[in-house]
Amino acid sequence: MLPSILAGPLLRRSSSRCVTVWIALSESASIEVEVFDGGGKGLGRAKADTIAFGGSLHVALVSVLPDADLFPTGAWLNYAVRMHRGGRTTDLTASRPGEPERFAYAGRKLPAFVIHSPEKAAQIVFGSCRKLHGDGEDAMVALDKWLAEQVKPDSWPQALFLTGDQIYADDVAGPLALRVQALGRTLSGQDESIPSSRSNTDPTPISRLGGVGVRRPFLYEHLLDRKSRGGSAGTADFFDLAEADNHLLSFGEYAAMYCLAWNPECWPVALLPGMEPTRDPGGYVGKANTRHEEQRRRLELAFPGVHSARRVLAQVPSSMILDDHEITDDFLIDRRWQEQLRNSALGRRVVCNGLAAYFVFQAWGNDPAAFTPEFVKIVSDYCLEADADKKKAHEEKFLKAMASPEFRWEFMTETNPPALFLDTRTRRSDGRSPVALIDLESRGKQLEALVKSRAFGPADVFLCISPSPLLGLDSTEAFQRTAAALGSTRTFDYEVWSGSESGYAAFLTKLLGWTRKTAIVLSGDVHYSFIATMTPSFQTATPKRIIQITSSALKNVSYGGVLRAAMRMDEQRVRFDAPLHERLGHEVFAAGERKLVVHRSLIAFPDRSRTLTANNVGILRIQSSSLDCDFLTEKGPSRRFTVSLVPSAKDLSDLGECSKCQQQ
C-alpha cells in the first residue's frame, strides 16, 4: 500500500514575496499551504490542485503570496500543508504518534524556515552526488544534525543548493531493484513499454525486463551499434553499461528513485535496519553475491540519511540542477554521444523518461514561472500515455518543447546574492570533441537576460552554480586530457570546462563581464572537495577574482587509483612559495581580439591538505570582504577556511612580475 505522501513537502523557491512548496501524493487532491509567523499568526495561504503524472503520482506546486506586502524577514516562519479530498481535510505536516520529527525538529510542531533580509550576510549550504548505496555515511545526516543545533534565525541557511546527481539512474543497487521496478509500475499505473530497437518499432513492456541484474544484456543489444558492441560492455561511445544491470528505464522507475531518495516510507521492509536479510532473487553467486550483500549493507546504513533528507528538504529552500546520473552516466558527453542519441529510439525514450522525472521532481520548483501551463501539460500527457503509437507523438512534442530557443533549465535564484544555475548538460556545443559545456552562440543571449533580471548582492559578488568545476585540479585534468588523446574520453570522464579551450575562454570572458569584483562558483560532480582561486585579467583591465568551491560527494566516497595519485601531485605543487601562476599553472586563451590570462591557485585547508574525499556538504558564508566555508562531514564541521573576495597584494604583485602577462 502506498503512503499518502510519496515525496515532500519540499520548500522550494522562496522569498519575502512568495513561498513555494512542492509535494507528491499517491492520490489526486487539492493542496492548501498556509504560512505562519513564530506565534502562529497566519501570514498567507494558497491552494492548488494536484496534476497527474501517473495513475498514482499526483504532484502539486503551491506558491503562497503574503497577505501583507511582504513576508517578514529575519524571524522564524512555519508552514502547514493540508490535503482536501472527498470532503475531508487532512493536515499532512502534523506530527504523528511515535514520529514527531518527520518534518520538523524537537520543540516545533511544523516545518520552520527563515527568509533573510537583503542586508544579511548570505549563508548557503550546498552539495552533490548522492548515491544511496554509495560508500560512507550520507552527509545529509551531518547537515540534519547541524540544522537541529541552529536555534537562532540568524544562523539558519537561506538556501540549499544541490548541484547535480541527486539520483543515480544508471547505477541502481541490486537489493533495491525489485522495489524500484514495482514502485515504478504502481506510480505510473501501467506497464510502460519502450522501443526494443534503434527504430521505434516492436515495443517491449518493462515487465519483461523485471528482476535483479537482467538489464545490461538488453541494453547492450538494443542501444549500441555493431561497432560499439564489438568492444567491451561499458566502454562504448553511447550509454555506459558498466553498472547498468538495473538501469532505470521507465518514467515510473525514475520517479520511484526520487521517492526512495527522499521518503523513508517508500522503502522496502526487507531493507529496513534490523530486518533479516533475504536471499538474492537474482541468484548471484561468488563475487556477484558478495557485491550484492555489500550493497545491502550500504543501503541499510543509508536509511537514516533518507530520514534526514526529508527533514532538511522540508525546511531549507532548495534549488537543484541536473548533471548526468539523473539520466544516465556521461549523458550527452560529446558529439558522438549526441549523434547516437538522435539515431536511437530506445535511447531517446529512456532520456525523455529521465528528463520528465527531472522536471517533475527538481526543475519545476526552481523557477515555476519559467514553465508555462502548456509545457506542464505536455509533460503530464507524455507520462500518462499508455498507447505505444500515441506515446511516440507525445515524445516528439516533449522533445520539440525542450528544443525551443525560449526553453531553459537555467535559472536565477531569489537568494542574496542571486545565483545563476547553469545547465552544462543539455545545451552543450555540437562541434568536435571535447565539446564546450555551454554553447554560448545559442545560449548567450538567454543567459544575459537572466543575469540582468537580478541585482547584485553584497560586496558586488556574482554567484554561479556549475555542476562541473569551472576550475579543476591541474594534474588531474592533464591526466584526463592525455587519456582522451589516446582515445579514452569516456574512461576517465573527460568533460571538463578547459577541455574546449575556445568554449572555456568564451565563458570566462562572459563571467568576467557579469562580475564587478568577485565571482564565486559552486560545483560538485568530481567526488572530492577543494577550493581554488583564479585571477583572470586582460592587459588593460583591473584583475578580478573567481573563487571556485567544490563540495562532492554527499554520499559516494569513490576516489582512488591513478586519479588520486594525480590529485596528490596537485597538492604537492601548491606547497611551494612560488608566484601564483607557478603554483597551479598559467594559461593564456584567445578571447576575441584580446588575450585572456588566467592565474590559478589552490587554497590550503587549515590542516594544510588541499582536497577532501570524505562525504560532505559545504556551508558558505559571504561577508562584505571575505567568505568563510566549512565542510560538514560525519565528524561534524571541519576544514573551515577564509578567502578574501578580492585579489591580495601578493596576487597582484605576481601579475606584475609575470613575464607572460607582460608579453600580452
TORMARVEX-550485 format. One record per residue (C-alpha): y, z, x. Coordinates in steps of 0.2 Angstrom, whole numbers, padded with zeros to 4 digits, always signed. Last residue first. Layout:
<pts>
YZX ...
</pts>
This chain:
<pts>
+0201-0119+0251 +0199-0117+0270 +0207-0099+0269 +0194-0094+0257 +0180-0099+0269 +0189-0090+0283 +0188-0074+0274 +0201-0061+0281 +0212-0062+0266 +0198-0060+0253 +0191-0045+0263 +0208-0037+0262 +0207-0039+0243 +0191-0031+0242 +0196-0017+0254 +0211-0014+0243 +0200-0012+0228 +0198-0026+0215 +0202-0020+0197 +0192-0010+0184 +0186+0003+0197 +0168+0007+0196 +0161+0024+0193 +0142+0028+0194 +0129+0039+0185 +0111+0036+0191 +0103+0049+0178 +0104+0055+0161 +0087+0062+0155 +0070+0061+0163 +0064+0049+0150 +0078+0037+0156 +0096+0036+0152 +0106+0025+0164 +0124+0032+0165 +0140+0021+0167 +0158+0025+0170 +0172+0013+0170 +0189+0013+0178 +0207+0011+0176 +0210+0015+0157 +0193+0021+0154 +0178+0011+0148 +0162+0022+0145 +0145+0013+0146 +0129+0021+0142 +0114+0011+0148 +0096+0012+0141 +0081+0015+0152 +0063+0011+0157 +0061+0013+0175 +0064-0001+0187 +0081+0005+0194 +0090-0005+0207 +0103-0002+0221 +0097+0015+0228 +0110+0025+0237 +0106+0041+0227 +0124+0040+0219 +0120+0022+0214 +0126+0008+0226 +0136-0006+0219 +0130-0024+0223 +0143-0036+0230 +0148-0054+0226 +0163-0065+0232 +0165-0081+0222 +0177-0095+0227 +0182-0108+0214 +0188-0123+0222 +0201-0133+0212 +0202-0151+0204 +0189-0146+0191 +0179-0131+0197 +0168-0136+0212 +0159-0121+0217 +0160-0110+0233 +0148-0096+0235 +0149-0080+0246 +0135-0069+0248 +0129-0051+0245 +0136-0040+0259 +0143-0055+0269 +0155-0059+0255 +0162-0042+0254 +0165-0039+0272 +0152-0029+0281 +0148-0010+0281 +0129-0013+0280 +0118-0006+0266 +0121-0021+0255 +0108-0031+0264 +0094-0018+0262 +0095-0018+0244 +0095-0037+0242 +0079-0037+0253 +0071-0024+0242 +0074-0035+0227 +0065-0049+0236 +0050-0037+0239 +0050-0034+0220 +0049-0052+0217 +0034-0054+0228 +0024-0041+0219 +0031-0029+0207 +0042-0027+0191 +0033-0023+0175 +0040-0007+0166 +0042-0014+0148 +0050-0002+0136 +0069-0002+0135 +0069-0013+0150 +0082-0018+0157 +0100-0012+0158 +0111-0024+0168 +0130-0021+0172 +0140-0035+0179 +0158-0032+0183 +0170-0046+0185 +0186-0043+0194 +0202-0054+0195 +0210-0061+0211 +0228-0067+0208 +0228-0086+0208 +0234-0099+0220 +0218-0100+0231 +0207-0098+0215 +0198-0082+0213 +0182-0074+0210 +0179-0056+0214 +0161-0052+0208 +0154-0035+0205 +0136-0029+0204 +0127-0015+0194 +0108-0014+0193 +0094-0012+0181 +0076-0019+0181 +0066-0028+0168 +0075-0045+0170 +0081-0048+0152 +0096-0037+0151 +0115-0040+0151 +0132-0033+0150 +0147-0042+0157 +0163-0033+0160 +0178-0044+0163 +0194-0037+0171 +0212-0042+0174 +0218-0054+0161 +0201-0062+0157 +0199-0077+0145 +0203-0090+0158 +0192-0081+0170 +0178-0082+0158 +0181-0101+0157 +0181-0103+0175 +0165-0093+0177 +0158-0104+0163 +0162-0120+0172 +0156-0114+0189 +0139-0109+0182 +0137-0125+0172 +0141-0135+0188 +0129-0125+0199 +0115-0125+0186 +0103-0112+0193 +0118-0100+0195 +0116-0094+0177 +0097-0091+0179 +0083-0099+0171 +0070-0099+0185 +0057-0090+0176 +0045-0086+0190 +0030-0097+0185 +0041-0108+0174 +0051-0117+0187 +0036-0119+0199 +0038-0137+0205 +0041-0133+0223 +0060-0134+0220 +0057-0121+0206 +0048-0109+0219 +0063-0111+0231 +0076-0107+0217 +0065-0092+0211 +0065-0085+0229 +0084-0088+0230 +0086-0079+0214 +0078-0064+0220 +0087-0064+0237 +0104-0065+0228 +0101-0052+0214 +0109-0059+0198 +0127-0061+0192 +0129-0068+0175 +0114-0058+0170 +0103-0066+0156 +0106-0059+0139 +0125-0062+0141 +0136-0050+0132 +0155-0051+0137 +0169-0038+0136 +0186-0043+0142 +0196-0028+0148 +0215-0028+0147 +0217-0010+0151 +0211-0005+0133 +0205-0019+0122 +0211-0037+0120 +0214-0044+0103 +0201-0054+0093 +0201-0072+0085 +0206-0080+0101 +0189-0076+0108 +0180-0084+0094 +0191-0100+0094 +0188-0102+0112 +0169-0100+0110 +0170-0114+0096 +0180-0125+0108 +0168-0123+0122 +0152-0126+0113 +0149-0145+0114 +0155-0148+0132 +0152-0129+0136 +0133-0132+0135 +0128-0114+0138 +0113-0109+0149 +0116-0124+0160 +0099-0133+0163 +0089-0132+0179 +0084-0145+0176 +0092-0162+0171 +0103-0163+0156 +0100-0155+0139 +0113-0141+0140 +0109-0125+0132 +0114-0120+0115 +0098-0112+0108 +0095-0099+0122 +0111-0093+0130 +0119-0087+0114 +0133-0077+0120 +0140-0061+0112 +0159-0059+0114 +0163-0040+0114 +0179-0033+0106 +0187-0019+0117 +0186-0009+0106 +0172-0014+0094 +0173-0026+0080 +0161-0038+0088 +0163-0056+0092 +0149-0068+0088 +0138-0082+0095 +0123-0087+0083 +0134-0102+0078 +0135-0116+0065 +0150-0126+0064 +0143-0140+0075 +0128-0142+0063 +0111-0140+0072 +0107-0124+0063 +0109-0132+0046 +0099-0148+0051 +0085-0137+0057 +0084-0127+0040 +0085-0144+0031 +0071-0151+0041 +0061-0135+0038 +0064-0136+0019 +0058-0154+0019 +0042-0149+0029 +0039-0135+0017 +0038-0147+0002 +0023-0155+0010 +0014-0139+0014 +0018-0130-0003 +0021-0112-0001 +0040-0111+0000 +0047-0094+0001 +0052-0094+0019 +0061-0111+0018 +0069-0106+0002 +0076-0090+0009 +0083-0098+0025 +0092-0112+0015 +0098-0099+0003 +0106-0089+0017 +0114-0105+0023 +0121-0109+0006 +0128-0091+0005 +0138-0095+0020 +0134-0086+0037 +0148-0082+0048 +0155-0068+0036 +0140-0058+0039 +0144-0056+0058 +0130-0046+0067 +0121-0041+0051 +0113-0058+0048 +0108-0061+0066 +0095-0047+0068 +0082-0045+0054 +0085-0060+0043 +0091-0072+0056 +0078-0068+0069 +0065-0070+0056 +0071-0087+0052 +0072-0091+0071 +0054-0086+0073 +0047-0096+0059 +0058-0111+0064 +0050-0109+0082 +0032-0109+0075 +0036-0124+0064 +0044-0134+0078 +0029-0131+0090 +0017-0136+0077 +0027-0152+0073 +0028-0156+0091 +0038-0171+0098 +0055-0162+0097 +0048-0147+0105 +0041-0156+0120 +0058-0164+0123 +0066-0146+0123 +0053-0140+0135 +0055-0154+0147 +0074-0151+0147 +0073-0133+0152 +0069-0115+0146 +0070-0119+0127 +0060-0103+0124 +0053-0096+0140 +0041-0085+0131 +0040-0087+0112 +0052-0084+0098 +0059-0066+0099 +0052-0067+0117 +0066-0079+0122 +0083-0070+0121 +0090-0066+0104 +0107-0056+0101 +0110-0040+0093 +0124-0029+0087 +0121-0011+0081 +0132+0002+0073 +0124+0019+0078 +0116+0030+0064 +0102+0021+0056 +0097+0011+0072 +0095+0028+0081 +0084+0036+0068 +0073+0021+0066 +0072+0018+0085 +0067+0036+0087 +0052+0035+0075 +0047+0019+0083 +0048+0028+0100 +0037+0042+0095 +0023+0028+0091 +0024+0020+0109 +0012+0033+0117 -0002+0027+0104 +0003+0009+0108 +0001+0012+0127 -0017+0020+0124 -0022+0005+0113 -0016-0007+0126 -0026+0001+0139 -0041+0000+0127 -0039-0018+0125 -0037-0021+0144 -0053-0012+0147 -0061-0022+0134 -0055-0038+0142 -0061-0032+0159 -0079-0030+0153 -0082-0034+0135 -0071-0039+0120 -0080-0040+0103 -0064-0044+0094 -0067-0030+0082 -0063-0018+0095 -0071-0001+0091 -0061+0012+0083 -0051+0025+0091 -0051+0042+0083 -0034+0047+0076 -0024+0060+0086 -0009+0049+0088 -0008+0035+0075 -0016+0019+0080 -0030+0019+0067 -0018+0023+0053 -0010+0006+0055 +0009+0006+0057 +0021+0002+0043 +0027+0020+0041 +0033+0020+0059 +0047+0008+0055 +0057-0001+0068 +0045-0010+0079 +0032-0012+0066 +0044-0019+0053 +0051-0031+0066 +0033-0037+0070 +0029-0039+0052 +0044-0052+0050 +0037-0062+0064 +0020-0061+0055 +0027-0066+0039 +0036-0081+0046 +0019-0087+0053 +0013-0090+0071 +0014-0074+0081 +0004-0076+0097 -0012-0065+0097 -0021-0073+0112 -0004-0079+0119 -0003-0069+0135 -0004-0084+0147 +0000-0097+0134 +0017-0102+0140 +0023-0114+0126 +0029-0131+0134 +0028-0136+0153 +0011-0129+0155 +0006-0114+0166 -0002-0103+0153 -0018-0112+0152 -0022-0121+0169 -0018-0139+0171 -0026-0155+0162 -0020-0147+0146 -0002-0151+0151 -0005-0169+0155 -0015-0171+0138 -0001-0164+0128 +0000-0146+0124 +0003-0138+0106 -0014-0142+0097 -0027-0138+0110 -0019-0124+0119 -0013-0117+0103 -0030-0117+0095 -0038-0110+0111 -0024-0096+0113 -0026-0090+0095 -0043-0080+0095 -0039-0064+0104 -0041-0052+0089 -0044-0060+0072 -0035-0072+0060 -0033-0091+0064 -0042-0097+0048 -0030-0085+0038 -0015-0095+0045 -0020-0110+0034 -0021-0126+0045 -0010-0141+0040 -0018-0158+0042 -0002-0168+0045 +0014-0164+0053 +0012-0173+0069 +0008-0164+0085 -0007-0157+0077 -0013-0142+0067 +0003-0141+0056 +0005-0123+0050 +0000-0114+0034 +0005-0098+0026 -0007-0088+0016 +0005-0082+0003 +0015-0066-0002 +0026-0067+0014 +0026-0048+0016 +0007-0046+0012 +0002-0061+0024 +0012-0054+0038 +0005-0036+0035 -0012-0043+0037 -0008-0053+0053 +0002-0039+0061 -0011-0026+0057 -0025-0037+0064 -0015-0040+0080 -0011-0021+0084 -0026-0017+0094 -0025-0034+0103 -0007-0031+0109 +0005-0045+0104 +0013-0055+0119 +0021-0071+0112 +0031-0063+0098 +0038-0049+0109 +0051-0040+0099 +0069-0035+0103 +0069-0047+0117 +0088-0048+0119 +0104-0039+0122 +0103-0025+0110 +0121-0017+0109 +0123+0000+0101 +0141+0004+0096 +0155+0016+0094 +0145+0030+0104 +0147+0048+0098 +0155+0059+0110 +0172+0060+0101 +0163+0065+0085 +0157+0081+0093 +0139+0087+0091 +0131+0075+0103 +0115+0083+0108 +0104+0073+0095 +0111+0057+0102 +0104+0061+0119 +0087+0065+0111 +0087+0048+0102 +0093+0039+0118 +0078+0046+0128 +0066+0042+0114 +0073+0024+0113 +0069+0023+0131 +0051+0020+0126 +0040+0029+0138 +0031+0018+0152 +0021+0002+0151 +0024-0011+0137 +0013-0010+0122 +0028-0010+0110 +0038-0022+0120 +0057-0018+0120 +0067-0029+0132 +0085-0024+0131 +0098-0011+0132 +0115-0005+0127 +0125+0011+0123 +0144+0009+0121 +0158+0021+0124 +0176+0014+0122 +0191+0025+0127 +0199+0029+0110 +0216+0021+0107 +0208+0008+0095 +0202+0023+0084 +0183+0027+0083 +0172+0025+0068 +0159+0039+0069 +0141+0040+0062 +0130+0051+0051 +0114+0047+0042 +0112+0060+0028 +0106+0078+0026 +0113+0084+0042 +0108+0100+0050 +0094+0093+0061 +0097+0074+0065 +0097+0060+0052 +0087+0045+0047 +0069+0052+0046 +0074+0070+0050 +0068+0080+0035 +0050+0074+0036 +0039+0088+0030 +0047+0087+0012 +0058+0072+0012 +0077+0069+0017 +0087+0058+0006 +0091+0041+0013 +0082+0031-0001 +0090+0040-0015 +0081+0032-0030 +0089+0026-0046 +0078+0021-0061 +0082+0008-0075 +0069-0004-0068 +0076-0004-0051 +0092+0004-0043 +0089+0009-0025 +0102+0021-0017 +0108+0021+0001 +0118+0036+0007 +0132+0036+0020 +0140+0049+0032 +0156+0050+0041 +0160+0061+0056 +0178+0060+0062 +0188+0050+0075 +0193+0036+0062 +0195+0037+0044 +0190+0022+0033 +0205+0011+0030 +0217+0006+0016 +0210+0018+0003 +0194+0015-0007 +0186+0009+0009 +0176-0008+0009 +0157-0007+0009 +0147-0022+0015 +0129-0022+0009 +0115-0033+0017 +0100-0033+0006 +0082-0039+0010 +0067-0041+0000 +0050-0044+0008 +0035-0043-0004 +0033-0060-0010 +0044-0066+0004 +0062-0070+0009 +0069-0063-0007 +0087-0058-0008 +0091-0040-0013 +0105-0037-0025 +0121-0030-0018 +0131-0014-0022 +0147-0006-0015 +0154+0011-0012 +0170+0019-0004 +0177+0035+0003 +0166+0048-0007 +0170+0066-0002 +0155+0075+0005 +0165+0086+0017 +0161+0075+0033 +0168+0060+0024 +0157+0049+0013 +0151+0031+0012 +0141+0025-0003 +0128+0011-0002 +0120+0003-0018 +0105-0008-0017 +0099-0018-0032 +0081-0021-0032 +0067-0033-0027 +0051-0024-0020 +0044-0021-0002 +0062-0017+0005 +0072-0022+0020 +0089-0014+0023 +0105-0018+0031 +0121-0008+0030 +0139-0014+0033 +0155-0003+0034 +0172-0012+0032 +0190-0010+0037 +0189+0006+0048 +0175-0004+0057 +0156-0008+0055 +0144-0022+0059 +0127-0015+0057 +0120+0002+0052 +0102-0001+0049 +0093+0006+0034 +0080+0001+0039 +0064-0008+0039 +0050-0009+0026 +0057+0004+0014 +0046+0005-0002 +0031+0008+0009 +0017-0005+0007 +0000+0000+0000 
</pts>
